[in-house]
């Protein structure tokens, strides 16, 4: 109440203030950008031979990772890989045992993280609540198409069907459908990845 202005990174965040009755003129939207040293290797995107889905998220529950794991189980892609950079609670270890799932819980340097993005086919961020989702911009900067939910603030910079897809929260079927779309359409991976870099 005593602030002259409140800076928010997305329309999703801004709406949370407006719903609580804050003056719209006081709530200013300034989007975030890639602040880490996440760069496209050799200036060209090389997609891996093995279809590789990447999810980078520190909070298992808030980032909706349970829904991604369930979608992955539903797909049953024996020749594909899902890499999750984050912690998985012990009670969900049975989902991690699914073929092709790799969990990276240790700290990664910016160089290692950049390598992770560069070696992926696409990024999925299925958050339930995410004011922006910096990992989306990081992934786009190296040419990855993205699948995110409508509650990821970075949806502001995504045109659905151009840089990737925006799906409803907690929608396992929608996540599976969009991952399958990229799995079956490598030309669309490249086309949307190119658009991601431009955006």
N, CA and C atoms as an extended XYZ file, in Angstrom:
597
Properties=species:S:1:pos:R:3:atomname:S:1:resname:S:1:resid:I:1 pbc="F F F"
N         0.819       -1.214        0.000 N   UNK     1
C         0.000        0.000        0.000 CA  UNK     1
C         0.853        1.264        0.000 C   UNK     1
N         2.028        1.201        0.618 N   UNK     2
C         2.873        2.414        0.657 CA  UNK     2
C         3.751        2.557       -0.581 C   UNK     2
N         3.791        1.517       -1.442 N   UNK     3
C         4.625        1.571       -2.649 CA  UNK     3
C         4.001        2.499       -3.691 C   UNK     3
N         4.876        3.207       -4.417 N   UNK     4
C         4.396        4.016       -5.538 CA  UNK     4
C         4.063        3.121       -6.724 C   UNK     4
N         4.916        2.096       -6.934 N   UNK     5
C         4.701        1.166       -8.032 CA  UNK     5
C         5.037       -0.250       -7.584 C   UNK     5
N         4.422       -1.210       -8.257 N   UNK     6
C         4.728       -2.626       -8.045 CA  UNK     6
C         5.114       -3.185       -9.406 C   UNK     6
N         6.343       -3.672       -9.515 N   UNK     7
C         6.826       -4.219      -10.787 CA  UNK     7
C         6.526       -5.717      -10.824 C   UNK     7
N         5.900       -6.160      -11.908 N   UNK     8
C         5.590       -7.589      -12.087 CA  UNK     8
C         6.152       -8.057      -13.431 C   UNK     8
N         6.488       -9.372      -13.549 N   UNK     9
C         7.116       -9.852      -14.776 CA  UNK     9
C         6.152      -10.352      -15.855 C   UNK     9
N         4.845      -10.436      -15.536 N   UNK    10
C         3.915      -11.019      -16.509 CA  UNK    10
C         2.483      -10.577      -16.237 C   UNK    10
N         1.629      -10.767      -17.222 N   UNK    11
C         0.206      -10.482      -17.046 CA  UNK    11
C        -0.412      -11.416      -16.014 C   UNK    11
N         0.122      -12.650      -15.946 N   UNK    12
C        -0.354      -13.600      -14.942 CA  UNK    12
C        -0.116      -13.048      -13.534 C   UNK    12
N         1.080      -12.510      -13.298 N   UNK    13
C         1.396      -11.906      -12.003 CA  UNK    13
C         0.570      -10.643      -11.771 C   UNK    13
N         0.428       -9.838      -12.807 N   UNK    14
C        -0.314       -8.573      -12.691 CA  UNK    14
C        -1.765       -8.830      -12.283 C   UNK    14
N        -2.359       -9.847      -12.898 N   UNK    15
C        -3.754      -10.181      -12.592 CA  UNK    15
C        -3.948      -10.540      -11.122 C   UNK    15
N        -2.920      -11.157      -10.508 N   UNK    16
C        -3.032      -11.541       -9.094 CA  UNK    16
C        -3.147      -10.310       -8.195 C   UNK    16
N        -2.531       -9.193       -8.595 N   UNK    17
C        -2.644       -7.955       -7.828 CA  UNK    17
C        -3.983       -7.264       -8.098 C   UNK    17
N        -4.392       -7.254       -9.359 N   UNK    18
C        -5.642       -6.586       -9.717 CA  UNK    18
C        -6.838       -7.272       -9.067 C   UNK    18
N        -6.779       -8.611       -8.958 N   UNK    19
C        -7.866       -9.353       -8.308 CA  UNK    19
C        -8.003       -8.976       -6.840 C   UNK    19
N        -6.916       -8.500       -6.252 N   UNK    20
C        -6.936       -8.101       -4.841 CA  UNK    20
C        -7.210       -6.603       -4.667 C   UNK    20
N        -7.566       -5.943       -5.766 N   UNK    21
C        -7.999       -4.553       -5.677 CA  UNK    21
C        -6.927       -3.491       -5.779 C   UNK    21
N        -5.707       -3.873       -6.167 N   UNK    22
C        -4.653       -2.866       -6.326 CA  UNK    22
C        -4.946       -1.983       -7.539 C   UNK    22
N        -4.535       -0.737       -7.455 N   UNK    23
C        -4.725        0.226       -8.534 CA  UNK    23
C        -3.963       -0.240       -9.776 C   UNK    23
N        -4.642       -0.445      -10.919 N   UNK    24
C        -3.967       -0.900      -12.139 CA  UNK    24
C        -2.821        0.008      -12.575 C   UNK    24
N        -2.908        1.308      -12.305 N   UNK    25
C        -1.851        2.253      -12.692 CA  UNK    25
C        -0.583        2.044      -11.866 C   UNK    25
N        -0.740        1.390      -10.711 N   UNK    26
C         0.389        1.171       -9.818 CA  UNK    26
C         1.164       -0.101      -10.184 C   UNK    26
N         0.496       -1.038      -10.850 N   UNK    27
C         1.098       -2.344      -11.147 CA  UNK    27
C         1.671       -2.317      -12.559 C   UNK    27
N         3.009       -2.281      -12.640 N   UNK    28
C         3.702       -2.092      -13.920 CA  UNK    28
C         4.334       -3.406      -14.390 C   UNK    28
N         4.069       -3.754      -15.635 N   UNK    29
C         4.579       -5.002      -16.208 CA  UNK    29
C         5.903       -4.772      -16.928 C   UNK    29
N         6.949       -5.466      -16.501 N   UNK    30
C         8.245       -5.457      -17.182 CA  UNK    30
C         8.696       -6.913      -17.320 C   UNK    30
N         8.634       -7.499      -18.529 N   UNK    31
C         9.020       -8.904      -18.719 CA  UNK    31
C        10.494       -9.144      -18.407 C   UNK    31
N        10.821      -10.372      -18.083 N   UNK    32
C        12.204      -10.754      -17.798 CA  UNK    32
C        12.906      -11.192      -19.081 C   UNK    32
N        14.218      -11.361      -18.997 N   UNK    33
C        14.989      -11.807      -20.158 CA  UNK    33
C        16.025      -12.831      -19.698 C   UNK    33
N        16.747      -13.410      -20.632 N   UNK    34
C        17.770      -14.409      -20.332 CA  UNK    34
C        18.952      -13.729      -19.648 C   UNK    34
N        19.070      -13.920      -18.343 N   UNK    35
C        20.136      -13.255      -17.582 CA  UNK    35
C        21.347      -14.157      -17.371 C   UNK    35
N        21.194      -15.462      -17.601 N   UNK    36
C        22.325      -16.371      -17.439 CA  UNK    36
C        23.112      -16.439      -18.744 C   UNK    36
N        24.231      -17.139      -18.689 N   UNK    37
C        25.028      -17.299      -19.904 CA  UNK    37
C        24.578      -18.566      -20.633 C   UNK    37
N        23.331      -18.540      -21.091 N   UNK    38
C        22.763      -19.664      -21.842 CA  UNK    38
C        22.827      -19.274      -23.316 C   UNK    38
N        23.729      -19.932      -24.045 N   UNK    39
C        23.944      -19.567      -25.446 CA  UNK    39
C        23.785      -20.764      -26.358 C   UNK    39
N        23.430      -20.474      -27.582 N   UNK    40
C        23.348      -21.491      -28.619 CA  UNK    40
C        24.761      -21.926      -28.990 C   UNK    40
N        25.032      -23.199      -28.861 N   UNK    41
C        26.363      -23.737      -29.149 CA  UNK    41
C        26.691      -23.575      -30.634 C   UNK    41
N        27.835      -23.003      -30.919 N   UNK    42
C        28.330      -22.800      -32.290 CA  UNK    42
C        27.396      -21.939      -33.140 C   UNK    42
N        26.455      -21.249      -32.490 N   UNK    43
C        25.545      -20.371      -33.218 CA  UNK    43
C        24.491      -21.087      -34.043 C   UNK    43
N        24.440      -22.417      -33.960 N   UNK    44
C        23.475      -23.204      -34.740 CA  UNK    44
C        22.848      -24.255      -33.837 C   UNK    44
N        21.544      -24.449      -33.957 N   UNK    45
C        20.881      -25.466      -33.148 CA  UNK    45
C        21.044      -26.832      -33.802 C   UNK    45
N        21.682      -27.745      -33.068 N   UNK    46
C        21.794      -29.139      -33.508 CA  UNK    46
C        20.885      -29.973      -32.616 C   UNK    46
N        19.867      -30.569      -33.195 N   UNK    47
C        18.941      -31.379      -32.404 CA  UNK    47
C        19.521      -32.769      -32.200 C   UNK    47
N        19.328      -33.338      -31.007 N   UNK    48
C        19.904      -34.660      -30.727 CA  UNK    48
C        19.244      -35.749      -31.558 C   UNK    48
N        19.982      -36.832      -31.801 N   UNK    49
C        19.412      -37.971      -32.534 CA  UNK    49
C        18.258      -38.583      -31.750 C   UNK    49
N        18.412      -38.638      -30.426 N   UNK    50
C        17.357      -39.173      -29.583 CA  UNK    50
C        16.434      -38.040      -29.137 C   UNK    50
N        15.142      -38.225      -29.340 N   UNK    51
C        14.144      -37.238      -28.922 CA  UNK    51
C        14.273      -37.028      -27.417 C   UNK    51
N        14.589      -35.781      -26.994 N   UNK    52
C        14.888      -35.491      -25.596 CA  UNK    52
C        14.054      -34.321      -25.094 C   UNK    52
N        13.193      -34.609      -24.123 N   UNK    53
C        12.354      -33.594      -23.487 CA  UNK    53
C        13.056      -33.140      -22.212 C   UNK    53
N        13.153      -31.829      -22.026 N   UNK    54
C        13.812      -31.265      -20.846 CA  UNK    54
C        12.801      -30.492      -20.005 C   UNK    54
N        12.882      -30.676      -18.688 N   UNK    55
C        12.101      -29.877      -17.745 CA  UNK    55
C        13.065      -29.373      -16.679 C   UNK    55
N        13.093      -28.063      -16.471 N   UNK    56
C        13.965      -27.472      -15.459 CA  UNK    56
C        13.067      -26.758      -14.457 C   UNK    56
N        13.050      -27.258      -13.213 N   UNK    57
C        12.173      -26.661      -12.212 CA  UNK    57
C        12.549      -27.076      -10.810 C   UNK    57
N        12.669      -26.107       -9.930 N   UNK    58
C        13.131      -26.380       -8.576 CA  UNK    58
C        12.076      -26.850       -7.599 C   UNK    58
N        10.815      -26.557       -7.845 N   UNK    59
C         9.759      -26.934       -6.910 CA  UNK    59
C         8.832      -27.943       -7.569 C   UNK    59
N         8.960      -29.198       -7.190 N   UNK    60
C         8.232      -30.301       -7.808 CA  UNK    60
C         6.731      -30.037       -7.909 C   UNK    60
N         6.135      -29.568       -6.821 N   UNK    61
C         4.679      -29.393       -6.787 CA  UNK    61
C         4.231      -28.164       -7.563 C   UNK    61
N         4.861      -27.031       -7.325 N   UNK    62
C         4.459      -25.784       -7.986 CA  UNK    62
C         4.731      -25.829       -9.480 C   UNK    62
N         5.806      -26.526       -9.865 N   UNK    63
C         6.162      -26.618      -11.286 CA  UNK    63
C         5.348      -27.686      -12.025 C   UNK    63
N         4.480      -28.405      -11.317 N   UNK    64
C         3.583      -29.369      -11.966 CA  UNK    64
C         4.288      -30.572      -12.567 C   UNK    64
N         5.448      -30.930      -12.034 N   UNK    65
C         6.252      -32.008      -12.622 CA  UNK    65
C         5.552      -33.358      -12.541 C   UNK    65
N         4.695      -33.539      -11.539 N   UNK    66
C         3.926      -34.785      -11.419 CA  UNK    66
C         3.102      -35.035      -12.689 C   UNK    66
N         2.550      -33.980      -13.274 N   UNK    67
C         1.706      -34.129      -14.466 CA  UNK    67
C         2.540      -34.473      -15.696 C   UNK    67
N         3.745      -33.950      -15.752 N   UNK    68
C         4.656      -34.295      -16.849 CA  UNK    68
C         5.069      -35.761      -16.750 C   UNK    68
N         5.388      -36.212      -15.545 N   UNK    69
C         5.775      -37.616      -15.360 CA  UNK    69
C         4.630      -38.554      -15.733 C   UNK    69
N         3.425      -38.187      -15.359 N   UNK    70
C         2.256      -39.028      -15.703 CA  UNK    70
C         2.007      -39.032      -17.211 C   UNK    70
N         2.193      -37.876      -17.840 N   UNK    71
C         2.036      -37.803      -19.306 CA  UNK    71
C         3.089      -38.673      -19.985 C   UNK    71
N         4.319      -38.643      -19.458 N   UNK    72
C         5.408      -39.443      -20.018 CA  UNK    72
C         5.083      -40.931      -19.917 C   UNK    72
N         4.548      -41.354      -18.775 N   UNK    73
C         4.145      -42.757      -18.591 CA  UNK    73
C         3.069      -43.136      -19.605 C   UNK    73
N         2.158      -42.221      -19.833 N   UNK    74
C         1.055      -42.437      -20.781 CA  UNK    74
C         1.583      -42.641      -22.205 C   UNK    74
N         2.613      -41.894      -22.570 N   UNK    75
C         3.157      -41.952      -23.928 CA  UNK    75
C         3.907      -43.250      -24.217 C   UNK    75
N         4.672      -43.735      -23.253 N   UNK    76
C         5.428      -44.974      -23.450 CA  UNK    76
C         6.416      -44.912      -24.603 C   UNK    76
N         7.169      -43.833      -24.710 N   UNK    77
C         8.143      -43.669      -25.795 CA  UNK    77
C         9.455      -44.360      -25.421 C   UNK    77
N         9.639      -45.559      -25.905 N   UNK    78
C        10.801      -46.368      -25.503 CA  UNK    78
C        12.125      -45.841      -26.062 C   UNK    78
N        12.071      -45.067      -27.137 N   UNK    79
C        13.296      -44.571      -27.763 CA  UNK    79
C        13.515      -43.077      -27.516 C   UNK    79
N        12.877      -42.550      -26.467 N   UNK    80
C        12.981      -41.124      -26.157 CA  UNK    80
C        13.442      -40.954      -24.713 C   UNK    80
N        13.815      -39.711      -24.377 N   UNK    81
C        14.356      -39.436      -23.046 CA  UNK    81
C        13.674      -38.216      -22.440 C   UNK    81
N        13.376      -38.284      -21.138 N   UNK    82
C        12.871      -37.149      -20.375 CA  UNK    82
C        13.900      -36.831      -19.302 C   UNK    82
N        14.461      -35.619      -19.371 N   UNK    83
C        15.428      -35.177      -18.365 CA  UNK    83
C        14.764      -34.126      -17.490 C   UNK    83
N        14.757      -34.378      -16.187 N   UNK    84
C        14.208      -33.413      -15.234 CA  UNK    84
C        15.342      -32.897      -14.372 C   UNK    84
N        15.584      -31.587      -14.461 N   UNK    85
C        16.578      -30.942      -13.601 CA  UNK    85
C        15.814      -30.422      -12.390 C   UNK    85
N        15.887      -31.179      -11.297 N   UNK    86
C        15.161      -30.803      -10.090 CA  UNK    86
C        15.054      -31.991       -9.145 C   UNK    86
N        14.483      -31.747       -7.989 N   UNK    87
C        14.318      -32.783       -6.973 CA  UNK    87
C        12.973      -33.476       -7.147 C   UNK    87
N        12.955      -34.798       -6.932 N   UNK    88
C        11.716      -35.563       -6.977 CA  UNK    88
C        11.470      -36.138       -5.582 C   UNK    88
N        10.322      -35.828       -4.959 N   UNK    89
C        10.034      -36.409       -3.645 CA  UNK    89
C        10.019      -37.942       -3.707 C   UNK    89
N        10.482      -38.578       -2.637 N   UNK    90
C        10.602      -40.043       -2.603 CA  UNK    90
C         9.318      -40.771       -2.957 C   UNK    90
N         8.164      -40.212       -2.578 N   UNK    91
C         6.900      -40.917       -2.831 CA  UNK    91
C         6.553      -41.033       -4.316 C   UNK    91
N         7.307      -40.301       -5.168 N   UNK    92
C         7.051      -40.378       -6.606 CA  UNK    92
C         8.164      -41.117       -7.351 C   UNK    92
N         9.005      -41.817       -6.620 N   UNK    93
C        10.094      -42.580       -7.243 CA  UNK    93
C         9.590      -43.636       -8.216 C   UNK    93
N         8.382      -44.149       -7.981 N   UNK    94
C         7.826      -45.153       -8.891 CA  UNK    94
C         7.631      -44.588      -10.299 C   UNK    94
N         7.373      -43.284      -10.416 N   UNK    95
C         7.231      -42.663      -11.735 CA  UNK    95
C         8.590      -42.440      -12.387 C   UNK    95
N         9.598      -42.190      -11.565 N   UNK    96
C        10.951      -41.971      -12.066 CA  UNK    96
C        11.524      -43.265      -12.644 C   UNK    96
N        10.995      -44.396      -12.196 N   UNK    97
C        11.461      -45.698      -12.682 CA  UNK    97
C        11.003      -45.980      -14.114 C   UNK    97
N        10.171      -45.113      -14.674 N   UNK    98
C         9.708      -45.265      -16.056 CA  UNK    98
C        10.902      -45.182      -17.012 C   UNK    98
N        10.957      -46.063      -18.023 N   UNK    99
C        12.078      -46.038      -18.977 CA  UNK    99
C        12.268      -44.653      -19.614 C   UNK    99
N        13.531      -44.265      -19.714 N   UNK   100
C        13.876      -43.006      -20.380 CA  UNK   100
C        13.897      -41.787      -19.486 C   UNK   100
N        13.525      -41.940      -18.199 N   UNK   101
C        13.505      -40.786      -17.293 CA  UNK   101
C        14.854      -40.648      -16.589 C   UNK   101
N        15.405      -39.434      -16.657 N   UNK   102
C        16.671      -39.136      -15.975 CA  UNK   102
C        16.473      -37.922      -15.083 C   UNK   102
N        16.873      -38.044      -13.823 N   UNK   103
C        16.744      -36.941      -12.870 CA  UNK   103
C        18.133      -36.384      -12.557 C   UNK   103
N        18.259      -35.058      -12.660 N   UNK   104
C        19.507      -34.392      -12.288 CA  UNK   104
C        19.182      -33.486      -11.108 C   UNK   104
N        19.615      -33.880       -9.914 N   UNK   105
C        19.286      -33.098       -8.719 CA  UNK   105
C        20.466      -32.259       -8.225 C   UNK   105
N        21.662      -32.514       -8.743 N   UNK   106
C        22.831      -31.766       -8.285 CA  UNK   106
C        22.863      -30.370       -8.902 C   UNK   106
N        23.644      -29.512       -8.295 N   UNK   107
C        23.832      -28.160       -8.819 CA  UNK   107
C        24.529      -28.220      -10.175 C   UNK   107
N        24.093      -27.389      -11.116 N   UNK   108
C        24.752      -27.277      -12.417 CA  UNK   108
C        25.261      -25.858      -12.600 C   UNK   108
N        26.472      -25.730      -13.118 N   UNK   109
C        26.996      -24.407      -13.464 CA  UNK   109
C        26.208      -23.886      -14.667 C   UNK   109
N        26.372      -22.601      -14.962 N   UNK   110
C        25.690      -22.036      -16.135 CA  UNK   110
C        26.139      -22.740      -17.408 C   UNK   110
N        27.406      -23.112      -17.472 N   UNK   111
C        27.930      -23.815      -18.653 CA  UNK   111
C        27.279      -25.195      -18.790 C   UNK   111
N        27.149      -25.900      -17.670 N   UNK   112
C        26.506      -27.222      -17.701 CA  UNK   112
C        25.028      -27.107      -18.053 C   UNK   112
N        24.366      -26.101      -17.490 N   UNK   113
C        22.950      -25.883      -17.770 CA  UNK   113
C        22.748      -25.531      -19.236 C   UNK   113
N        23.630      -24.702      -19.760 N   UNK   114
C        23.573      -24.343      -21.172 CA  UNK   114
C        23.712      -25.590      -22.045 C   UNK   114
N        24.615      -26.491      -21.647 N   UNK   115
C        24.793      -27.745      -22.371 CA  UNK   115
C        23.538      -28.600      -22.346 C   UNK   115
N        22.843      -28.600      -21.212 N   UNK   116
C        21.603      -29.366      -21.062 CA  UNK   116
C        20.548      -28.868      -22.048 C   UNK   116
N        20.409      -27.540      -22.132 N   UNK   117
C        19.462      -26.958      -23.095 CA  UNK   117
C        19.874      -27.290      -24.526 C   UNK   117
N        21.142      -27.133      -24.822 N   UNK   118
C        21.628      -27.365      -26.182 CA  UNK   118
C        21.436      -28.806      -26.634 C   UNK   118
N        21.449      -29.748      -25.682 N   UNK   119
C        21.329      -31.168      -26.021 CA  UNK   119
C        19.888      -31.679      -25.976 C   UNK   119
N        18.928      -30.786      -25.843 N   UNK   120
C        17.515      -31.180      -25.763 CA  UNK   120
C        16.786      -30.915      -27.075 C   UNK   120
N        15.621      -31.537      -27.206 N   UNK   121
C        14.754      -31.321      -28.363 CA  UNK   121
C        13.728      -30.239      -28.077 C   UNK   121
N        13.169      -30.261      -26.867 N   UNK   122
C        12.194      -29.256      -26.473 CA  UNK   122
C        12.137      -29.134      -24.962 C   UNK   122
N        11.531      -28.043      -24.486 N   UNK   123
C        11.360      -27.809      -23.051 CA  UNK   123
C         9.882      -27.910      -22.706 C   UNK   123
N         9.597      -28.556      -21.575 N   UNK   124
C         8.232      -28.578      -21.037 CA  UNK   124
C         8.262      -27.995      -19.630 C   UNK   124
N         7.409      -27.002      -19.378 N   UNK   125
C         7.270      -26.421      -18.041 CA  UNK   125
C         5.777      -26.423      -17.691 C   UNK   125
N         5.321      -27.457      -16.978 N   UNK   126
C         3.878      -27.624      -16.711 CA  UNK   126
C         3.407      -26.995      -15.396 C   UNK   126
N         3.907      -25.817      -15.072 N   UNK   127
C         3.664      -25.191      -13.773 CA  UNK   127
C         2.194      -24.967      -13.455 C   UNK   127
N         1.890      -25.103      -12.159 N   UNK   128
C         0.568      -24.760      -11.639 CA  UNK   128
C         0.513      -23.258      -11.365 C   UNK   128
N         1.637      -22.705      -10.934 N   UNK   129
C         1.721      -21.285      -10.606 CA  UNK   129
C         3.158      -20.822      -10.827 C   UNK   129
N         3.349      -19.907      -11.763 N   UNK   130
C         4.705      -19.469      -12.106 CA  UNK   130
C         4.647      -18.041      -12.616 C   UNK   130
N         5.133      -17.099      -11.802 N   UNK   131
C         5.055      -15.684      -12.156 CA  UNK   131
C         5.663      -15.340      -13.499 C   UNK   131
N         6.699      -16.051      -13.892 N   UNK   132
C         7.268      -15.868      -15.233 CA  UNK   132
C         7.764      -17.197      -15.797 C   UNK   132
N         8.802      -17.777      -15.209 N   UNK   133
C         9.365      -19.015      -15.747 CA  UNK   133
C        10.572      -18.708      -16.615 C   UNK   133
N        11.654      -18.250      -15.978 N   UNK   134
C        12.864      -17.848      -16.688 CA  UNK   134
C        13.394      -18.949      -17.600 C   UNK   134
N        13.183      -20.202      -17.213 N   UNK   135
C        13.711      -21.320      -18.013 CA  UNK   135
C        13.121      -21.333      -19.418 C   UNK   135
N        11.932      -20.755      -19.587 N   UNK   136
C        11.301      -20.698      -20.913 CA  UNK   136
C        12.141      -19.839      -21.854 C   UNK   136
N        12.555      -18.665      -21.376 N   UNK   137
C        13.378      -17.756      -22.189 CA  UNK   137
C        14.752      -18.381      -22.455 C   UNK   137
N        15.306      -19.037      -21.436 N   UNK   138
C        16.599      -19.701      -21.603 CA  UNK   138
C        16.521      -20.762      -22.696 C   UNK   138
N        15.459      -21.560      -22.668 N   UNK   139
C        15.286      -22.613      -23.672 CA  UNK   139
C        15.076      -22.031      -25.068 C   UNK   139
N        14.271      -21.001      -25.146 N   UNK   140
C        14.003      -20.372      -26.442 CA  UNK   140
C        15.263      -19.777      -27.040 C   UNK   140
N        16.156      -19.276      -26.180 N   UNK   141
C        17.376      -18.633      -26.678 CA  UNK   141
C        18.321      -19.617      -27.363 C   UNK   141
N        18.142      -20.920      -27.116 N   UNK   142
C        18.967      -21.920      -27.800 CA  UNK   142
C        18.157      -22.722      -28.824 C   UNK   142
N        16.985      -22.212      -29.182 N   UNK   143
C        16.223      -22.817      -30.278 CA  UNK   143
C        15.321      -23.966      -29.909 C   UNK   143
N        14.868      -24.005      -28.656 N   UNK   144
C        13.934      -25.066      -28.278 CA  UNK   144
C        12.498      -24.583      -28.398 C   UNK   144
N        11.630      -25.368      -29.023 N   UNK   145
C        10.205      -25.088      -28.890 CA  UNK   145
C         9.812      -25.415      -27.452 C   UNK   145
N         8.722      -24.837      -26.970 N   UNK   146
C         8.336      -25.022      -25.578 CA  UNK   146
C         6.878      -25.451      -25.455 C   UNK   146
N         6.608      -26.214      -24.413 N   UNK   147
C         5.239      -26.540      -24.017 CA  UNK   147
C         5.109      -26.034      -22.585 C   UNK   147
N         4.200      -25.087      -22.371 N   UNK   148
C         4.010      -24.513      -21.043 CA  UNK   148
C         2.521      -24.460      -20.727 C   UNK   148
N         2.199      -24.163      -19.463 N   UNK   149
C         0.788      -24.018      -19.109 CA  UNK   149
C         0.388      -22.551      -19.130 C   UNK   149
N        -0.913      -22.347      -19.091 N   UNK   150
C        -1.469      -20.992      -19.105 CA  UNK   150
C        -1.115      -20.225      -17.821 C   UNK   150
N        -0.656      -20.925      -16.785 N   UNK   151
C        -0.266      -20.271      -15.537 CA  UNK   151
C         1.232      -20.003      -15.451 C   UNK   151
N         1.914      -20.102      -16.566 N   UNK   152
C         3.320      -19.692      -16.658 CA  UNK   152
C         3.321      -18.290      -17.267 C   UNK   152
N         3.851      -17.323      -16.514 N   UNK   153
C         3.817      -15.937      -16.985 CA  UNK   153
C         4.446      -15.727      -18.348 C   UNK   153
N         5.439      -16.561      -18.699 N   UNK   154
C         6.108      -16.434      -19.998 CA  UNK   154
C         5.162      -16.716      -21.166 C   UNK   154
N         3.944      -17.155      -20.873 N   UNK   155
C         2.942      -17.324      -21.931 CA  UNK   155
C         2.692      -16.002      -22.655 C   UNK   155
N         3.034      -14.893      -21.993 N   UNK   156
C         2.908      -13.568      -22.629 CA  UNK   156
C         3.712      -13.479      -23.927 C   UNK   156
N         4.830      -14.195      -23.998 N   UNK   157
C         5.705      -14.055      -25.169 CA  UNK   157
C         5.569      -15.221      -26.145 C   UNK   157
N         4.633      -16.137      -25.870 N   UNK   158
C         4.427      -17.300      -26.730 CA  UNK   158
C         3.144      -17.125      -27.537 C   UNK   158
N         3.251      -17.298      -28.842 N   UNK   159
C         2.051      -17.363      -29.671 CA  UNK   159
C         1.763      -18.854      -29.849 C   UNK   159
N         0.641      -19.287      -29.309 N   UNK   160
C         0.298      -20.708      -29.318 CA  UNK   160
C         0.365      -21.280      -30.729 C   UNK   160
N         1.211      -22.304      -30.904 N   UNK   161
C         1.372      -22.916      -32.212 CA  UNK   161
C         2.521      -22.347      -33.023 C   UNK   161
N         3.213      -21.321      -32.491 N   UNK   162
C         4.360      -20.742      -33.205 CA  UNK   162
C         5.689      -21.099      -32.541 C   UNK   162
N         5.902      -20.653      -31.294 N   UNK   163
C         7.133      -21.027      -30.575 CA  UNK   163
C         6.937      -22.322      -29.792 C   UNK   163
N         5.717      -22.780      -29.756 N   UNK   164
C         5.362      -23.976      -28.998 CA  UNK   164
C         3.890      -23.941      -28.673 C   UNK   164
N         3.530      -24.524      -27.511 N   UNK   165
C         2.117      -24.620      -27.148 CA  UNK   165
C         1.887      -24.212      -25.698 C   UNK   165
N         0.722      -23.626      -25.459 N   UNK   166
C         0.270      -23.290      -24.110 CA  UNK   166
C        -0.933      -24.172      -23.814 C   UNK   166
N        -0.841      -24.962      -22.743 N   UNK   167
C        -1.896      -25.920      -22.405 CA  UNK   167
C        -2.478      -25.596      -21.024 C   UNK   167
N        -3.653      -26.143      -20.713 N   UNK   168
C        -4.236      -25.917      -19.374 CA  UNK   168
C        -3.386      -26.580      -18.287 C   UNK   168
N        -3.484      -26.064      -17.059 N   UNK   169
C        -2.758      -26.679      -15.941 CA  UNK   169
C        -3.361      -28.051      -15.623 C   UNK   169
N        -2.527      -28.929      -15.088 N   UNK   170
C        -2.926      -30.267      -14.620 CA  UNK   170
C        -3.543      -31.131      -15.718 C   UNK   170
N        -3.296      -30.813      -16.976 N   UNK   171
C        -3.902      -31.559      -18.088 CA  UNK   171
C        -2.899      -32.556      -18.668 C   UNK   171
N        -2.911      -33.767      -18.139 N   UNK   172
C        -1.975      -34.817      -18.538 CA  UNK   172
C        -2.140      -35.156      -20.017 C   UNK   172
N        -3.399      -35.257      -20.464 N   UNK   173
C        -3.658      -35.613      -21.865 CA  UNK   173
C        -3.125      -34.555      -22.823 C   UNK   173
N        -3.306      -33.278      -22.474 N   UNK   174
C        -2.818      -32.192      -23.336 CA  UNK   174
C        -1.296      -32.205      -23.405 C   UNK   174
N        -0.636      -32.439      -22.267 N   UNK   175
C         0.830      -32.527      -22.259 CA  UNK   175
C         1.299      -33.676      -23.144 C   UNK   175
N         0.667      -34.836      -22.982 N   UNK   176
C         1.035      -36.009      -23.780 CA  UNK   176
C         0.810      -35.758      -25.266 C   UNK   176
N        -0.297      -35.115      -25.585 N   UNK   177
C        -0.628      -34.841      -26.990 CA  UNK   177
C         0.409      -33.926      -27.640 C   UNK   177
N         0.817      -32.866      -26.941 N   UNK   178
C         1.769      -31.921      -27.518 CA  UNK   178
C         3.184      -32.509      -27.593 C   UNK   178
N         3.573      -33.290      -26.585 N   UNK   179
C         4.874      -33.957      -26.662 CA  UNK   179
C         4.878      -34.920      -27.845 C   UNK   179
N         3.795      -35.668      -28.001 N   UNK   180
C         3.664      -36.609      -29.115 CA  UNK   180
C         3.722      -35.888      -30.464 C   UNK   180
N         3.123      -34.699      -30.529 N   UNK   181
C         3.152      -33.902      -31.762 CA  UNK   181
C         4.595      -33.629      -32.184 C   UNK   181
N         5.424      -33.201      -31.240 N   UNK   182
C         6.825      -32.918      -31.563 CA  UNK   182
C         7.597      -34.202      -31.861 C   UNK   182
N         7.277      -35.264      -31.153 N   UNK   183
C         7.927      -36.565      -31.377 CA  UNK   183
C         7.706      -37.038      -32.818 C   UNK   183
N         6.507      -36.796      -33.330 N   UNK   184
C         6.139      -37.265      -34.671 CA  UNK   184
C         6.473      -36.270      -35.774 C   UNK   184
N         6.790      -35.029      -35.405 N   UNK   185
C         6.995      -33.977      -36.416 CA  UNK   185
C         8.302      -33.224      -36.182 C   UNK   185
N         9.406      -33.828      -36.587 N   UNK   186
C        10.713      -33.197      -36.377 CA  UNK   186
C        10.838      -31.888      -37.158 C   UNK   186
N        10.108      -31.770      -38.264 N   UNK   187
C        10.136      -30.525      -39.031 CA  UNK   187
C         9.535      -29.375      -38.227 C   UNK   187
N         8.503      -29.680      -37.431 N   UNK   188
C         7.867      -28.654      -36.590 CA  UNK   188
C         8.764      -28.272      -35.419 C   UNK   188
N         9.541      -29.232      -34.921 N   UNK   189
C        10.516      -28.933      -33.862 CA  UNK   189
C        11.464      -27.847      -34.368 C   UNK   189
N        11.985      -28.046      -35.570 N   UNK   190
C        12.946      -27.094      -36.140 CA  UNK   190
C        12.284      -25.755      -36.469 C   UNK   190
N        11.095      -25.816      -37.029 N   UNK   191
C        10.380      -24.595      -37.417 CA  UNK   191
C        10.045      -23.744      -36.190 C   UNK   191
N         9.496      -24.389      -35.146 N   UNK   192
C         9.127      -23.646      -33.942 CA  UNK   192
C        10.360      -23.245      -33.133 C   UNK   192
N        11.412      -24.062      -33.197 N   UNK   193
C        12.661      -23.717      -32.537 CA  UNK   193
C        13.280      -22.464      -33.140 C   UNK   193
N        13.198      -22.353      -34.452 N   UNK   194
C        13.704      -21.160      -35.141 CA  UNK   194
C        12.910      -19.923      -34.716 C   UNK   194
N        11.614      -20.115      -34.615 N   UNK   195
C        10.746      -19.008      -34.181 CA  UNK   195
C        11.063      -18.609      -32.734 C   UNK   195
N        11.385      -19.587      -31.891 N   UNK   196
C        11.760      -19.309      -30.493 CA  UNK   196
C        12.964      -18.385      -30.428 C   UNK   196
N        13.991      -18.699      -31.231 N   UNK   197
C        15.197      -17.859      -31.238 CA  UNK   197
C        14.852      -16.437      -31.679 C   UNK   197
N        14.045      -16.308      -32.729 N   UNK   198
C        13.668      -14.980      -33.230 CA  UNK   198
C        12.920      -14.200      -32.148 C   UNK   198
N        12.004      -14.871      -31.462 N   UNK   199
C        11.216      -14.219      -30.410 CA  UNK   199
C        12.092      -13.785      -29.259 C   UNK   199
